Amino acid sequence: MKKVLFWSQTWVLVVLLNYLPIANTFALPGDLDASFGSNGIASVDLGTDNESPVAVALQPDGKII
């Protein structure tokens, strides 16, 4: 009976963890942030109606903005 109760509780915990919004809590460096853009990717269609990038900067940590 204890095994059944243990596995039932474990299964419920696994199911709940899959639906809680804690995915970014365990993200590793370099992982996409799914809350940004569309699944972590944002894009802009440049080259129409005189659209062009204005500036690009490199942060001290190596990230490009």
C-alpha positions as CSV (number, residue, x, y, z in Angstrom):
1,M,0.0,0.0,0.0
2,K,2.9,2.4,0.8
3,K,4.4,1.8,-2.7
4,V,1.1,2.6,-4.4
5,L,0.7,5.8,-2.3
6,F,4.3,6.8,-3.0
7,W,4.0,6.3,-6.8
8,S,0.6,8.1,-6.9
9,Q,2.1,11.1,-5.1
10,T,5.1,11.1,-7.4
11,W,3.0,10.9,-10.5
12,V,0.9,13.9,-9.3
13,L,4.0,15.9,-8.5
14,V,5.5,15.2,-12.0
15,V,2.2,16.2,-13.7
16,L,1.9,19.4,-11.6
17,L,5.5,20.4,-12.3
18,N,4.9,20.2,-16.0
19,Y,2.1,22.7,-15.8
20,L,3.6,25.3,-13.4
21,P,5.1,28.4,-14.9
22,I,8.6,27.7,-13.5
23,A,10.4,26.7,-16.7
24,N,12.6,29.8,-16.7
25,T,13.7,29.1,-13.1
26,F,15.8,26.2,-14.3
27,A,17.1,27.8,-17.5
28,L,20.8,27.5,-18.2
29,P,22.9,30.3,-19.6
30,G,22.3,30.6,-23.3
31,D,18.8,29.1,-23.1
32,L,16.0,31.1,-24.8
33,D,13.5,33.0,-22.7
34,A,10.2,31.5,-23.9
35,S,8.3,34.6,-22.6
36,F,10.1,36.8,-25.1
37,G,8.8,37.2,-28.6
38,S,7.6,34.0,-30.1
39,N,9.1,31.1,-28.1
40,G,12.1,33.2,-27.2
41,I,12.8,34.6,-30.7
42,A,11.8,38.0,-32.0
43,S,12.4,39.1,-35.6
44,V,11.9,42.3,-37.5
45,D,11.5,42.5,-41.3
46,L,14.0,45.2,-42.3
47,G,14.5,46.6,-45.8
48,T,11.1,47.8,-46.6
49,D,9.8,51.4,-46.4
50,N,13.3,52.8,-45.6
51,E,13.6,50.7,-42.4
52,S,17.1,49.9,-41.3
53,P,18.9,49.3,-38.0
54,V,20.2,52.4,-36.3
55,A,22.7,51.1,-33.8
56,V,24.3,48.0,-32.3
57,A,26.1,47.8,-29.0
58,L,28.2,45.1,-27.3
59,Q,27.8,44.9,-23.6
60,P,30.7,44.1,-21.2
61,D,29.3,40.6,-20.7
62,G,29.5,40.0,-24.5
63,K,25.8,40.3,-25.2
64,I,24.7,42.2,-28.3
65,I,21.9,44.8,-28.1
